[in-house]
Amino acid sequence: MMTLEGSSTLRQRFHQLFYNEKFLIGASLARISFGFIMLYYYLIHYTQRYFIWSYEGIINEHLSDKESFSLYNFSTSSMYFDIVYHVSILIAILYLCGYKTRITSILFFITTYSILQRNFLVADGGDNLVINILFFLMFANTYAYFSFDSAKWRARSDRRNNLFHLVLALVHNMAIIACVVQLCILYLTAGFYQVMGESWNSGVAIYYIFQVDEYANPFIRDLVINHDILIFLGNYFSIIIKIAFPFLLFNRYTKYLAVVGIAFFHIGIAIGMGLVTFSLIMLTSDLLIIGDQDFRWMKSKWLQLIGFMRNKIRRLPSSTNS
């Protein structure tokens, strides 16, 4: 039989999970990062935008997929394309800054979906995940920190016990859980697919990946390809961290191992294969796993390190003069 104390503790945990918004800092940082990624995406392709996405380029009326939704499919006019493209840039900036976030998050999802669905030839594998994550983030509180809307959110702190706030908190937490589930499914599926591959089982898959010039950094390739132990470790580390990722999240201590391990994995992809936007999307999505207390702990340690370094620097002149 469950004791009264155990029942009270369980009730408190249930209340904290469903009626207190969690992972607010991670959601806010994810908003900023996704805004930067899409702004970078728009600007880096700015001079080639007509060739890549307009009807004047490689996507003409015959090649465009008119069955899929995209704002760019409604007209073949170059003026219309420019209007949608530049409005999308403006929306990315507003979303990044957290201005009217409830509205701009919906607009940001629509414009991002439109540009990513317009031309599959420039996709790098992260487009499907970013669409799914942005859909769930429309229901999450991504403006609690580092936004223009954060002041209004804090000003309403005295009214957070009403039914409307409780519903919003529940929806926010469910949205974050849905994002984490998406990540777990992605990593677990990718890991099992690797296990079924002969080259991954034999430990030589990374070697063959570096043979593809389009996805190989020459410096990293020359550094890794001649060292069998690095290829072996990188090969099996990729498999193990993906399959173990969902299970490591069940413990608060192993969760850090999952986050750090998967971060190194994506940094390696960005440097070794040049898939920068893909890696940034994955790293941004992983921010949703880190709790608010973890971010505050990292901030305190960072401030302590800065204070320690300042004290060391201040002592240098006195020690040299003596």
C-alpha positions as CSV (number, residue, x, y, z in Angstrom):
1,M,0.0,0.0,0.0
2,M,1.2,3.5,-0.9
3,T,1.8,5.7,2.2
4,L,0.4,9.2,2.5
5,E,3.9,10.6,2.2
6,G,4.6,8.6,-1.0
7,S,1.2,9.7,-2.4
8,S,2.0,13.3,-1.6
9,T,5.4,13.1,-3.3
10,L,3.9,11.5,-6.4
11,R,1.2,14.2,-6.5
12,Q,3.9,16.9,-6.3
13,R,5.9,15.3,-9.2
14,F,2.7,15.0,-11.2
15,H,1.9,18.7,-10.5
16,Q,5.4,19.8,-11.4
17,L,5.3,17.8,-14.7
18,F,2.0,18.9,-15.9
19,Y,1.4,22.3,-14.3
20,N,4.8,23.9,-14.3
21,E,6.5,24.7,-17.5
22,K,9.8,22.9,-17.9
23,F,12.7,23.3,-20.3
24,L,12.0,26.9,-20.9
25,I,15.6,28.0,-21.4
26,G,16.3,25.2,-23.8
27,A,13.1,26.0,-25.8
28,S,14.1,29.7,-25.9
29,L,17.6,28.9,-27.1
30,A,16.2,26.5,-29.7
31,R,14.0,29.4,-31.0
32,I,17.1,31.6,-31.3
33,S,19.1,28.9,-33.0
34,F,16.5,27.9,-35.5
35,G,15.9,31.5,-36.3
36,F,19.7,31.9,-37.0
37,I,19.9,28.7,-39.0
38,M,17.0,29.8,-41.3
39,L,18.3,33.3,-41.6
40,Y,21.7,31.9,-42.6
41,Y,20.0,29.6,-45.0
42,Y,18.2,32.5,-46.7
43,L,21.2,34.8,-46.9
44,I,23.8,32.3,-48.0
45,H,21.6,31.4,-51.0
46,Y,20.4,34.9,-51.6
47,T,22.2,35.5,-54.9
48,Q,21.2,32.0,-56.2
49,R,17.7,32.2,-54.9
50,Y,16.1,32.4,-58.3
51,F,18.0,29.5,-59.7
52,I,17.3,27.3,-56.7
53,W,13.7,28.0,-55.9
54,S,11.9,30.2,-58.4
55,Y,10.2,29.1,-61.7
56,E,13.1,30.8,-63.6
57,G,15.6,28.3,-62.2
58,I,15.8,24.5,-62.0
59,I,12.3,24.2,-60.5
60,N,10.0,25.0,-63.4
61,E,6.3,24.4,-63.7
62,H,6.8,20.8,-64.8
63,L,9.3,19.8,-62.1
64,S,7.6,21.6,-59.2
65,D,5.6,19.4,-56.8
66,K,2.3,21.2,-56.8
67,E,0.7,18.6,-54.5
68,S,2.8,19.6,-51.6
69,F,2.1,22.9,-49.8
70,S,4.4,25.8,-50.4
71,L,3.8,29.5,-50.6
72,Y,6.1,29.6,-53.6
73,N,3.7,27.4,-55.6
74,F,0.9,29.9,-55.8
75,S,2.4,32.1,-58.5
76,T,5.1,31.9,-61.1
77,S,5.8,35.7,-60.9
78,S,9.3,36.8,-59.9
79,M,7.8,39.7,-57.9
80,Y,5.6,37.3,-55.9
81,F,8.7,35.1,-55.3
82,D,10.7,38.0,-54.0
83,I,7.9,39.2,-51.7
84,V,7.5,35.8,-50.1
85,Y,11.3,35.3,-49.8
86,H,11.9,38.7,-48.2
87,V,8.9,38.4,-45.9
88,S,10.3,35.0,-44.8
89,I,13.6,36.7,-43.9
90,L,11.7,39.3,-41.8
91,I,9.7,36.6,-40.1
92,A,12.9,34.6,-39.3
93,I,14.4,37.8,-37.7
94,L,11.2,38.4,-35.6
95,Y,11.1,34.8,-34.5
96,L,14.8,34.9,-33.6
97,C,14.2,38.0,-31.5
98,G,11.0,36.6,-29.9
99,Y,8.6,39.3,-30.9
100,K,4.9,38.3,-30.8
101,T,6.3,34.8,-30.6
102,R,2.9,33.0,-30.5
103,I,2.1,34.5,-34.0
104,T,5.5,34.5,-35.5
105,S,6.1,30.9,-34.5
106,I,3.2,29.9,-36.7
107,L,4.4,32.1,-39.6
108,F,7.9,30.9,-39.2
109,F,6.8,27.3,-39.4
110,I,4.8,28.0,-42.6
111,T,7.6,29.9,-44.3
112,T,10.2,27.3,-43.3
113,Y,8.1,24.5,-44.5
114,S,7.5,26.3,-47.8
115,I,11.2,26.9,-48.6
116,L,12.2,23.4,-47.5
117,Q,9.5,21.7,-49.5
118,R,10.2,23.8,-52.6
119,N,13.3,22.0,-53.8
120,F,14.3,18.6,-52.4
121,L,17.6,18.8,-54.3
122,V,19.2,21.1,-51.7
123,A,18.0,19.1,-48.7
124,D,20.7,17.8,-46.4
125,G,18.7,15.4,-44.1
126,G,17.9,17.9,-41.4
127,D,14.9,19.4,-43.2
128,N,12.4,16.7,-42.0
129,L,13.4,17.0,-38.4
130,V,13.3,20.8,-38.4
131,I,9.8,20.8,-39.8
132,N,8.6,18.3,-37.1
133,I,10.3,20.2,-34.3
134,L,9.0,23.6,-35.4
135,F,5.5,22.2,-35.6
136,F,5.6,21.1,-32.0
137,L,7.4,24.4,-30.9
138,M,4.3,26.3,-32.1
139,F,2.6,25.0,-29.0
140,A,5.5,25.5,-26.6
141,N,6.6,28.5,-24.7
142,T,9.8,29.6,-26.6
143,Y,9.7,33.2,-25.4
144,A,10.3,32.9,-21.6
145,Y,13.9,33.9,-22.0
146,F,16.0,36.1,-24.4
147,S,13.0,37.6,-26.2
148,F,11.0,40.8,-26.4
149,D,8.0,38.8,-25.0
150,S,9.8,37.6,-21.9
151,A,9.0,40.8,-19.9
152,K,5.3,40.3,-20.5
153,W,5.6,36.7,-19.6
154,R,7.2,37.5,-16.2
155,A,4.7,40.3,-15.6
156,R,1.9,37.8,-15.6
157,S,3.6,35.6,-13.0
158,D,1.1,36.6,-10.3
159,R,-1.7,35.1,-12.4
160,R,-0.1,31.8,-13.2
161,N,-2.4,29.7,-11.0
162,N,-5.5,30.2,-13.2
163,L,-6.9,27.5,-15.4
164,F,-5.7,29.1,-18.7
165,H,-2.1,29.1,-17.5
166,L,-2.4,25.5,-16.4
167,V,-3.6,24.5,-19.8
168,L,-0.7,26.4,-21.5
169,A,1.8,24.8,-19.2
170,L,0.4,21.3,-20.0
171,V,0.5,22.0,-23.7
172,H,4.1,23.3,-23.5
173,N,5.3,20.3,-21.6
174,M,3.6,17.9,-24.0
175,A,5.1,19.8,-27.0
176,I,8.6,19.4,-25.5
177,I,8.1,15.7,-24.8
178,A,6.9,15.3,-28.4
179,C,10.1,16.9,-29.6
180,V,12.3,14.6,-27.5
181,V,10.3,11.6,-28.7
182,Q,11.0,12.7,-32.3
183,L,14.8,12.8,-31.5
184,C,14.7,9.4,-29.8
185,I,12.9,7.8,-32.8
186,L,15.3,9.4,-35.2
187,Y,18.5,8.2,-33.4
188,L,17.2,4.8,-32.6
189,T,16.0,4.2,-36.2
190,A,19.3,5.5,-37.6
191,G,21.3,3.3,-35.2
192,F,19.4,0.1,-36.1
193,Y,19.7,0.8,-39.8
194,Q,23.5,1.1,-39.3
195,V,23.5,-2.2,-37.4
196,M,21.9,-3.9,-40.4
197,G,24.5,-2.5,-42.8
198,E,27.5,-4.8,-43.6
199,S,30.0,-1.9,-43.8
200,W,29.0,-0.6,-40.4
201,N,29.2,-4.1,-38.9
202,S,32.6,-4.7,-40.3
203,G,33.8,-1.2,-39.0
204,V,34.8,0.3,-42.3
205,A,31.8,2.5,-43.2
206,I,33.5,5.7,-42.2
207,Y,36.4,4.8,-44.5
208,Y,34.0,4.6,-47.5
209,I,32.2,7.8,-46.4
210,F,35.5,9.7,-46.7
211,Q,36.0,8.4,-50.2
212,V,33.1,10.7,-51.4
213,D,34.7,14.0,-52.2
214,E,31.5,16.0,-51.8
215,Y,31.2,14.9,-48.1
216,A,34.8,14.8,-47.0
217,N,37.1,17.5,-45.5
218,P,40.5,16.8,-47.1
219,F,42.4,17.6,-43.9
220,I,40.2,15.4,-41.7
221,R,40.2,12.7,-44.3
222,D,44.0,12.5,-44.5
223,L,44.2,12.5,-40.7
224,V,41.7,9.7,-40.2
225,I,41.9,7.5,-43.2
226,N,45.4,6.3,-42.4
227,H,44.6,5.4,-38.8
228,D,42.5,2.2,-38.6
229,I,41.9,2.7,-34.9
230,L,40.2,6.1,-35.5
231,I,38.0,4.6,-38.2
232,F,37.1,1.7,-35.9
233,L,36.3,3.8,-32.9
234,G,34.3,6.4,-34.9
235,N,32.4,3.7,-36.7
236,Y,31.1,1.9,-33.5
237,F,30.8,5.1,-31.5
238,S,28.3,6.3,-34.1
239,I,26.2,3.2,-33.7
240,I,26.4,2.9,-29.9
241,I,25.5,6.5,-29.1
242,K,22.5,6.5,-31.4
243,I,21.0,3.2,-30.1
244,A,21.8,4.1,-26.4
245,F,20.6,7.7,-26.7
246,P,16.9,7.1,-25.8
247,F,17.7,4.8,-22.9
248,L,20.4,7.2,-21.4
249,L,17.7,9.9,-21.0
250,F,15.9,7.9,-18.3
251,N,18.6,8.8,-15.8
252,R,19.6,12.3,-14.9
253,Y,23.3,11.4,-14.8
254,T,23.5,9.3,-18.0
255,K,21.5,12.0,-19.7
256,Y,24.6,14.2,-19.7
257,L,26.5,11.4,-21.3
258,A,23.9,11.2,-24.1
259,V,23.9,14.9,-24.7
260,V,27.7,15.3,-24.7
261,G,28.2,12.1,-26.8
262,I,25.7,13.1,-29.5
263,A,27.1,16.7,-29.5
264,F,30.6,15.3,-30.3
265,F,29.1,13.1,-33.0
266,H,27.4,16.1,-34.7
267,I,30.4,18.3,-34.4
268,G,32.4,15.6,-36.1
269,I,29.9,15.5,-38.9
270,A,30.0,19.3,-39.3
271,I,33.8,19.3,-39.4
272,G,34.5,16.0,-41.2
273,M,31.7,16.0,-43.8
274,G,30.9,19.7,-44.1
275,L,27.2,19.2,-43.3
276,V,27.0,22.4,-41.2
277,T,23.3,23.2,-41.3
278,F,22.4,19.5,-40.6
279,S,24.6,19.4,-37.6
280,L,23.3,22.7,-36.3
281,I,19.7,21.6,-36.6
282,M,20.5,18.4,-34.7
283,L,22.5,20.2,-32.0
284,T,19.7,22.8,-31.7
285,S,17.1,20.0,-31.2
286,D,19.2,18.5,-28.5
287,L,19.0,21.7,-26.5
288,L,15.4,20.7,-25.6
289,I,16.8,17.8,-23.6
290,I,18.7,20.0,-21.1
291,G,16.7,21.2,-18.2
292,D,16.5,24.7,-16.7
293,Q,18.4,23.7,-13.6
294,D,21.2,22.3,-15.8
295,F,21.5,25.5,-17.7
296,R,21.6,27.5,-14.5
297,W,24.3,25.2,-13.1
298,M,26.4,25.6,-16.3
299,K,25.9,29.4,-16.1
300,S,27.2,29.5,-12.5
301,K,30.2,27.3,-13.3
302,W,31.0,29.6,-16.3
303,L,30.8,32.7,-14.1
304,Q,33.0,31.0,-11.5
305,L,35.6,30.2,-14.2
306,I,35.5,33.8,-15.5
307,G,35.9,35.1,-12.0
308,F,38.8,32.7,-11.4
309,M,40.6,33.8,-14.6
310,R,40.1,37.5,-13.8
311,N,41.7,37.0,-10.4
312,K,44.6,35.2,-12.0
313,I,45.1,38.0,-14.5
314,R,44.9,40.7,-11.8
315,R,47.6,38.9,-9.8
316,L,50.0,38.8,-12.8
317,P,51.4,42.4,-12.6
318,S,52.0,42.2,-8.8
319,S,53.8,38.9,-9.1
320,T,56.0,40.2,-12.0
321,N,56.9,43.4,-10.1
322,S,57.9,41.5,-7.1
